[in-house]
Structures are given as structure tokens and as C-alpha cells.
Amino acid sequence: MALYAGAIAVNLWRGRRDIDCGCAGPGESQPLRPLLLLRNAALLGLAVLAALPPLARELGAFDGFVAIAAAAVLLLLYAAADGLLTNAPRLLKLTGR
């Protein structure tokens, strides 16, 4: 993930904003933007946090529910943010900016 963010940063630094990042899926295009660097930094931070050793304590049924609910909320937030990033160029084109 860090190498991917580095590649995006290098291409942004060189002024190559028209390159498709490839992260919107097939049939969709998402040009390189600085917001992608922030998204990748957040995902990298979450990956580092997940790699830390867990604290020792007993987990109950409520802990499992909270973990599943939090994962669902994070997945929905990620999907919404990714959709906004993907459609931002279309919105700018519609508004004439």
C-alpha cells in the first residue's frame, strides 16, 4: 500500500493527473488526485493498527456484536467515500468547474 501511495505521489508531483489509478474497478476511471494519498494513508494506518498485538482480555457476545457492527459501518463509509472519489470528476464536469 505504501508503494502504491508512493507511485501516486510521484505521478502527482510530475503533473500526471490524467492517469487512471485503477482503484475504481473495471469500466470506471478515477484520475489521480491528492485525496487518494489521504485515503491510502488512512488505510495504511488501519493496517498498521490491525497488525499490533491485541490486549489480553476475555471477549463476550457483546464484543462480537460491536466488532461486526463496526466493520459494517467502516465498510459502508469506505464504499461511500470511494463512490464520491470516483464520481467527483463527473460532478465537476456537470457543474462546469
DSSP file (Angstrom, degrees, kcal/mol; ACC not computed):
  #  RESIDUE AA STRUCTURE BP1 BP2  ACC     N-H-->O    O-->H-N    N-H-->O    O-->H-N    TCO  KAPPA ALPHA  PHI   PSI    X-CA   Y-CA   Z-CA
    1    1 A M     >        0   0    0      0, 0.0     4,-2.5     0, 0.0     5,-0.2   0.000 360.0 360.0 360.0 -38.9    0.0    0.0    0.0
    2    2 A A  H  >  +     0   0    0      2,-0.2     4,-2.2     1,-0.2     5,-0.1   0.892 360.0  49.7 -66.3 -38.4    2.9    2.3    0.8
    3    3 A L  H  > S+     0   0    0      2,-0.2     4,-2.3     1,-0.2    -1,-0.2   0.898 110.6  50.5 -65.6 -39.5    4.5    1.6   -2.6
    4    4 A Y  H  > S+     0   0    0      2,-0.2     4,-2.1     1,-0.2    -2,-0.2   0.920 111.5  47.4 -63.7 -44.3    1.2    2.3   -4.3
    5    5 A A  H  X S+     0   0    0     -4,-2.5     4,-2.5     1,-0.2    -2,-0.2   0.875 110.8  53.1 -64.5 -36.9    0.8    5.6   -2.5
    6    6 A G  H  X S+     0   0    0     -4,-2.2     4,-2.5     2,-0.2    -2,-0.2   0.896 107.6  50.4 -63.8 -40.3    4.4    6.4   -3.4
    7    7 A A  H  X S+     0   0    0     -4,-2.3     4,-2.1     2,-0.2    -2,-0.2   0.895 111.3  48.6 -65.2 -39.5    3.7    5.8   -7.1
    8    8 A I  H  X S+     0   0    0     -4,-2.1     4,-2.4     2,-0.2    -2,-0.2   0.923 111.4  50.5 -64.2 -43.5    0.6    8.1   -6.9
    9    9 A A  H  X S+     0   0    0     -4,-2.5     4,-2.4     1,-0.2    -2,-0.2   0.903 109.8  49.8 -62.2 -42.2    2.7   10.8   -5.2
   10   10 A V  H  X S+     0   0    0     -4,-2.5     4,-1.8     1,-0.2    -1,-0.2   0.925 112.5  46.8 -63.6 -44.2    5.4   10.6   -7.8
   11   11 A N  H  <>S+     0   0    0     -4,-2.1     5,-2.8     2,-0.2     4,-0.4   0.865 112.5  49.6 -68.9 -34.8    2.9   10.9  -10.7
   12   12 A L  H ><5S+     0   0    0     -4,-2.4     3,-1.0     3,-0.2    -1,-0.2   0.901 109.7  52.1 -66.0 -39.7    1.1   13.8   -9.0
   13   13 A W  H 3<5S+     0   0    0     -4,-2.4    -2,-0.2     1,-0.3    -1,-0.2   0.856 109.0  50.3 -63.7 -35.1    4.5   15.5   -8.4
   14   14 A R  T 3<5S-     0   0    0     -4,-1.8    -1,-0.3    -5,-0.2    -2,-0.2   0.517 119.8-111.8 -81.3  -5.2    5.3   15.1  -12.1
   15   15 A G  T < 5S+     0   0    0     -3,-1.0     2,-1.4    -4,-0.4     3,-0.2   0.653  70.6 141.0  87.0  15.5    1.9   16.6  -13.1
   16   16 A R    > < +     0   0    0     -5,-2.8     3,-0.6     1,-0.2    16,-0.2  -0.561   9.3 144.7 -92.6  72.0    0.3   13.4  -14.4
   17   17 A R  T 3   +     0   0    0     -2,-1.4    15,-0.6     1,-0.2    -1,-0.2   0.597  58.9  70.7 -84.9 -11.6   -3.2   13.8  -13.1
   18   18 A D  T 3  S+     0   0    0     -3,-0.2     2,-0.2    13,-0.2    -1,-0.2   0.487  72.2 110.0 -85.7  -2.0   -4.9   12.2  -16.1
   19   19 A I  S <  S-     0   0    0     -3,-0.6    13,-1.3     1,-0.1     2,-0.4  -0.528  73.1-122.1 -74.7 137.0   -3.6    8.7  -15.3
   20   20 A D  B     -A   31   0A   0     -2,-0.2    -2,-0.1    11,-0.2    -1,-0.1  -0.667  12.3-149.9 -78.4 129.9   -6.3    6.2  -14.1
   21   21 A C        -     0   0    0      9,-2.7    -1,-0.1    -2,-0.4     8,-0.1   0.740  24.9-134.6 -74.8 -21.1   -5.4    4.9  -10.6
   22   22 A G  S    S+     0   0    0      8,-0.3     3,-0.3     6,-0.1    -1,-0.1   0.569  76.6 107.9  82.4   7.8   -7.1    1.6  -11.3
   23   23 A C        +     0   0    0      7,-0.3     6,-0.1     1,-0.2    63,-0.1   0.397  59.1  72.3-101.5   3.8   -8.9    1.5   -8.0
   24   24 A A  S    S-     0   0    0      1,-0.3    -1,-0.2     4,-0.2     5,-0.1   0.529 102.7-114.7 -94.1  -7.0  -12.4    2.2   -9.1
   25   25 A G    >   -     0   0    0     -3,-0.3     3,-1.3     3,-0.1    -1,-0.3  -0.310  51.5 -32.3  99.7 174.1  -12.9   -1.2  -10.7
   26   26 A P  T 3  S+     0   0    0      0, 0.0     3,-0.1     0, 0.0    -3,-0.0  -0.419 127.5  17.4 -69.9 141.0  -13.5   -2.3  -14.3
   27   27 A G  T 3  S+     0   0    0      1,-0.2     2,-0.3    -2,-0.1    -2,-0.1   0.350 109.0  92.0  83.0  -7.2  -15.3    0.1  -16.5
   28   28 A E    <   -     0   0    0     -3,-1.3     2,-0.4     2,-0.0    -4,-0.2  -0.890  59.7-152.7-117.5 149.3  -14.8    3.1  -14.2
   29   29 A S        -     0   0    0     -2,-0.3    -9,-0.1    57,-0.1   -10,-0.0  -0.966  10.3-177.3-122.7 141.9  -12.0    5.6  -14.3
   30   30 A Q        -     0   0    0     -2,-0.4    -9,-2.7    59,-0.1    -8,-0.3  -0.908  19.8-143.8-136.8 106.4  -10.6    7.5  -11.4
   31   31 A P  B     -A   20   0A   0      0, 0.0   -11,-0.2     0, 0.0     2,-0.2  -0.238  34.4 -86.7 -69.0 160.6   -7.9   10.0  -12.1
   32   32 A L        +     0   0    0    -13,-1.3   -13,-0.1   -15,-0.6   -12,-0.0  -0.462  56.1 164.4 -69.5 134.2   -5.1   10.6   -9.7
   33   33 A R    >>  -     0   0    0     -2,-0.2     3,-1.4    -3,-0.1     4,-0.7  -0.968  50.6-110.0-144.9 157.3   -5.8   13.2   -7.0
   34   34 A P  H >> S+     0   0    0      0, 0.0     4,-1.4     0, 0.0     3,-0.7   0.781 113.0  69.2 -60.9 -25.8   -4.2   14.2   -3.7
   35   35 A L  H 3> S+     0   0    0      1,-0.2     4,-2.4     2,-0.2     5,-0.2   0.812  90.6  61.8 -62.7 -28.3   -7.3   12.8   -1.9
   36   36 A L  H <> S+     0   0    0     -3,-1.4     4,-2.5     1,-0.2    -1,-0.2   0.861 100.1  53.9 -65.1 -33.9   -6.2    9.3   -2.9
   37   37 A L  H <X S+     0   0    0     -3,-0.7     4,-2.2    -4,-0.7    -1,-0.2   0.903 108.9  48.1 -65.7 -40.2   -3.0    9.8   -0.9
   38   38 A L  H  X S+     0   0    0     -4,-1.4     4,-2.3     2,-0.2    -2,-0.2   0.913 111.9  49.7 -65.4 -41.8   -5.0   10.7    2.2
   39   39 A R  H  X S+     0   0    0     -4,-2.4     4,-2.4     1,-0.2    -2,-0.2   0.925 112.3  47.1 -62.3 -44.3   -7.2    7.6    1.6
   40   40 A N  H  X S+     0   0    0     -4,-2.5     4,-2.5     1,-0.2    -1,-0.2   0.866 110.4  52.6 -66.6 -35.4   -4.2    5.3    1.2
   41   41 A A  H  X S+     0   0    0     -4,-2.2     4,-2.4     2,-0.2    -1,-0.2   0.905 110.2  48.3 -65.5 -40.3   -2.6    6.8    4.3
   42   42 A A  H  X S+     0   0    0     -4,-2.3     4,-2.2     2,-0.2    -2,-0.2   0.919 113.1  47.2 -65.3 -42.9   -5.8    6.1    6.3
   43   43 A L  H  X S+     0   0    0     -4,-2.4     4,-2.1     2,-0.2    -2,-0.2   0.890 112.2  50.1 -65.6 -38.5   -5.9    2.6    5.0
   44   44 A L  H  X S+     0   0    0     -4,-2.5     4,-2.3     2,-0.2    -2,-0.2   0.895 109.7  51.3 -66.2 -39.7   -2.2    2.0    5.8
   45   45 A G  H  X S+     0   0    0     -4,-2.4     4,-2.3     1,-0.2    -2,-0.2   0.900 110.1  49.0 -62.9 -41.1   -2.7    3.4    9.3
   46   46 A L  H  X S+     0   0    0     -4,-2.2     4,-2.3     2,-0.2    -1,-0.2   0.877 110.1  51.9 -65.6 -36.9   -5.6    1.0    9.9
   47   47 A A  H  X S+     0   0    0     -4,-2.1     4,-1.3     2,-0.2    -2,-0.2   0.903 110.7  47.3 -66.1 -40.2   -3.5   -1.9    8.6
   48   48 A V  H  X S+     0   0    0     -4,-2.3     4,-0.7     2,-0.2    -2,-0.2   0.906 112.0  50.8 -66.2 -40.6   -0.7   -1.0   11.0
   49   49 A L  H >< S+     0   0    0     -4,-2.3     3,-0.8     1,-0.2    -2,-0.2   0.894 109.3  50.6 -63.0 -39.8   -3.2   -0.7   13.8
   50   50 A A  H 3< S+     0   0    0     -4,-2.3    -1,-0.2     1,-0.2    -2,-0.2   0.773 105.4  57.9 -68.9 -25.3   -4.6   -4.1   12.9
   51   51 A A  H 3< S+     0   0    0     -4,-1.3    -1,-0.2    -3,-0.2    -2,-0.2   0.612  83.2 103.7 -81.8 -11.9   -1.1   -5.6   13.0
   52   52 A L  S << S-     0   0    0     -3,-0.8    -3,-0.0    -4,-0.7     0, 0.0  -0.375  87.3 -96.6 -67.2 148.4   -0.4   -4.6   16.6
   53   53 A P        -     0   0    0      0, 0.0    -1,-0.1     0, 0.0    -2,-0.1  -0.434  45.3-114.8 -66.8 139.2   -0.7   -7.4   19.1
   54   54 A P        -     0   0    0      0, 0.0     2,-0.2     0, 0.0    -4,-0.0  -0.303  25.5-106.4 -74.0 157.8   -4.1   -7.5   20.8
   55   55 A L        -     0   0    0      1,-0.1     2,-0.7    -2,-0.0     0, 0.0  -0.595  37.6-112.1 -78.7 144.3   -4.6   -6.8   24.5
   56   56 A A        +     0   0    0     -2,-0.2     2,-0.3     2,-0.0    -1,-0.1  -0.703  63.7 118.8 -85.2 115.1   -5.4   -9.9   26.6
   57   57 A R        -     0   0    0     -2,-0.7     2,-0.3     2,-0.0    -2,-0.0  -0.949  64.9 -92.3-163.5 159.2   -8.9   -9.9   28.0
   58   58 A E        -     0   0    0     -2,-0.3     2,-0.4     1,-0.0    -2,-0.0  -0.587  37.1-142.0 -80.3 137.9  -11.9  -12.2   27.6
   59   59 A L        -     0   0    0     -2,-0.3     2,-0.1     3,-0.0    -1,-0.0  -0.809  15.1-161.5-101.8 139.8  -14.4  -11.3   24.9
   60   60 A G     >  -     0   0    0     -2,-0.4     4,-1.4     1,-0.0     3,-0.1  -0.431  38.9 -90.5-107.2-175.6  -18.1  -11.6   25.3
   61   61 A A  H  > S+     0   0    0      1,-0.2     4,-2.0     2,-0.2     5,-0.1   0.864 124.9  56.5 -65.3 -36.7  -21.0  -11.8   22.9
   62   62 A F  H  > S+     0   0    0      1,-0.2     4,-2.5     2,-0.2    -1,-0.2   0.870 102.6  55.7 -64.0 -36.1  -21.5   -8.1   23.0
   63   63 A D  H  > S+     0   0    0      1,-0.2     4,-2.3     2,-0.2    -1,-0.2   0.892 106.8  50.2 -62.9 -39.5  -17.9   -7.6   21.9
   64   64 A G  H  X S+     0   0    0     -4,-1.4     4,-2.3     2,-0.2    -2,-0.2   0.911 110.4  49.3 -64.4 -42.5  -18.6   -9.8   18.9
   65   65 A F  H  X S+     0   0    0     -4,-2.0     4,-2.7     1,-0.2     5,-0.2   0.921 111.4  49.3 -61.8 -44.1  -21.6   -7.7   18.0
   66   66 A V  H  X S+     0   0    0     -4,-2.5     4,-2.7     1,-0.2     5,-0.2   0.897 110.5  50.7 -63.4 -40.4  -19.7   -4.5   18.3
   67   67 A A  H  X S+     0   0    0     -4,-2.3     4,-2.2     2,-0.2    -1,-0.2   0.919 113.2  44.8 -64.2 -43.8  -16.9   -5.8   16.1
   68   68 A I  H  X S+     0   0    0     -4,-2.3     4,-2.2     2,-0.2    -2,-0.2   0.916 115.0  48.0 -67.2 -42.8  -19.3   -6.9   13.4
   69   69 A A  H  X S+     0   0    0     -4,-2.7     4,-2.4     2,-0.2    -2,-0.2   0.910 112.4  48.8 -64.6 -42.2  -21.3   -3.6   13.6
   70   70 A A  H  X S+     0   0    0     -4,-2.7     4,-2.6    -5,-0.2    -1,-0.2   0.901 110.8  50.6 -65.1 -40.1  -18.1   -1.5   13.5
   71   71 A A  H  X S+     0   0    0     -4,-2.2     4,-2.3    -5,-0.2    -1,-0.2   0.900 110.8  49.5 -63.9 -40.0  -16.8   -3.5   10.5
   72   72 A A  H  X S+     0   0    0     -4,-2.2     4,-2.3     2,-0.2    -2,-0.2   0.915 112.0  47.7 -65.0 -42.7  -20.2   -3.0    8.7
   73   73 A V  H  X S+     0   0    0     -4,-2.4     4,-2.5     2,-0.2    -2,-0.2   0.921 112.6  48.7 -65.0 -44.1  -20.1    0.8    9.3
   74   74 A L  H  X S+     0   0    0     -4,-2.6     4,-2.5     1,-0.2    -1,-0.2   0.893 110.7  51.3 -63.2 -39.5  -16.5    1.1    8.2
   75   75 A L  H  X S+     0   0    0     -4,-2.3     4,-2.4     2,-0.2    -1,-0.2   0.917 111.7  46.9 -63.4 -43.2  -17.3   -0.9    5.0
   76   76 A L  H  X S+     0   0    0     -4,-2.3     4,-2.3     2,-0.2    -2,-0.2   0.894 112.6  49.6 -66.6 -39.6  -20.2    1.4    4.2
   77   77 A L  H  X S+     0   0    0     -4,-2.5     4,-2.5     2,-0.2    -2,-0.2   0.906 111.8  48.8 -64.5 -41.0  -18.2    4.6    4.9
   78   78 A Y  H  X S+     0   0    0     -4,-2.5     4,-2.7     2,-0.2     5,-0.2   0.926 111.6  49.1 -63.8 -44.7  -15.4    3.3    2.7
   79   79 A A  H  X S+     0   0    0     -4,-2.4     4,-2.2     1,-0.2    -2,-0.2   0.894 112.8  48.0 -62.9 -39.7  -17.8    2.5   -0.1
   80   80 A A  H  X S+     0   0    0     -4,-2.3     4,-2.2     2,-0.2    -2,-0.2   0.926 113.6  46.2 -66.8 -44.5  -19.4    5.9    0.2
   81   81 A A  H  X S+     0   0    0     -4,-2.5     4,-2.3     2,-0.2    -2,-0.2   0.895 113.0  50.0 -65.2 -39.7  -16.1    7.7    0.1
   82   82 A D  H  X S+     0   0    0     -4,-2.7     4,-2.3     2,-0.2    -1,-0.2   0.891 110.1  50.8 -66.6 -39.0  -14.9    5.6   -2.8
   83   83 A G  H  X S+     0   0    0     -4,-2.2     4,-2.2    -5,-0.2    -2,-0.2   0.893 110.4  49.4 -64.0 -39.8  -18.0    6.4   -4.7
   84   84 A L  H  X S+     0   0    0     -4,-2.2     4,-0.9     2,-0.2    -2,-0.2   0.907 112.0  48.0 -65.3 -41.6  -17.6   10.1   -4.1
   85   85 A L  H  < S+     0   0    0     -4,-2.3     3,-0.3     1,-0.2    -2,-0.2   0.885 112.5  49.5 -65.4 -38.1  -14.0   10.0   -5.2
   86   86 A T  H  < S+     0   0    0     -4,-2.3     4,-0.3     1,-0.2    -2,-0.2   0.897 117.3  39.1 -68.2 -40.2  -15.0    8.1   -8.3
   87   87 A N  H  X S+     0   0    0     -4,-2.2     4,-2.2     1,-0.2    -1,-0.2   0.463  88.6  94.3 -92.7  -1.4  -17.8   10.4   -9.3
   88   88 A A  H  X S+     0   0    0     -4,-0.9     4,-2.5    -3,-0.3     5,-0.2   0.904  84.0  51.3 -59.8 -43.5  -16.1   13.7   -8.4
   89   89 A P  H  > S+     0   0    0      0, 0.0     4,-2.0     0, 0.0    -1,-0.2   0.894 110.8  49.5 -62.0 -36.1  -14.7   14.4  -11.9
   90   90 A R  H  > S+     0   0    0     -4,-0.3     4,-2.3     2,-0.2    -2,-0.2   0.901 110.6  49.9 -66.7 -39.9  -18.2   13.8  -13.3
   91   91 A L  H  X S+     0   0    0     -4,-2.2     4,-2.2     2,-0.2    -1,-0.2   0.905 110.5  49.6 -65.2 -41.1  -19.7   16.2  -10.8
   92   92 A L  H  X>S+     0   0    0     -4,-2.5     5,-2.2     1,-0.2     4,-0.8   0.882 110.9  50.3 -65.1 -37.1  -17.1   18.9  -11.6
   93   93 A K  H  <5S+     0   0    0     -4,-2.0     3,-0.3    -5,-0.2    -2,-0.2   0.891 110.7  49.6 -67.2 -38.7  -17.8   18.4  -15.3
   94   94 A L  H  <5S+     0   0    0     -4,-2.3    -2,-0.2     1,-0.2    -1,-0.2   0.873 112.7  46.2 -67.0 -37.1  -21.6   18.8  -14.7
   95   95 A T  H  <5S-     0   0    0     -4,-2.2    -1,-0.2    -5,-0.2    -2,-0.2   0.567 113.9-117.9 -83.5  -8.0  -21.1   22.0  -12.6
   96   96 A G  T  <5       0   0    0     -4,-0.8    -3,-0.2    -3,-0.3    -4,-0.1   0.702 360.0 360.0  83.4  19.8  -18.7   23.4  -15.2
   97   97 A R      <       0   0    0     -5,-2.2    -4,-0.2    -6,-0.2    -5,-0.1   0.444 360.0 360.0 -92.7 360.0  -15.7   23.7  -13.0
